[in-house]
Amino acid sequence: ANLYGANLYRANLRDANLIGANLIGANLNGANLRDANLRDADLIRANFIGANLIGANLNGANLNGANLLGMKIDDGQGNVYECQEDGWSIIGSK
């Protein structure tokens, strides 16, 4: 999918299949990408502020220059982390 620069503010993309998608510069602020498949996606300069990526597949995804502040993600072992200004913090379990 070509979603270059798309405004996906607070979009519900749970379980979405976005393998290899072009999301360069996309606004995913507050988006729900829980369990989404973003394998090999181009996420350069994408805005993930407050996005939920718990359970998402980011294998091979290019996050160069992406804004991850407030993004939630898990480690595959049940721990949930949030990107904060001073680094990643465990905020709970899956």
Secondary structure by P-SEA (a helix, b strand, c coil): ccccccccccccccccccccccccccccccccccccccccccccccccccccccccccccccccccccccbbbbccccbbbbbccccccccccc
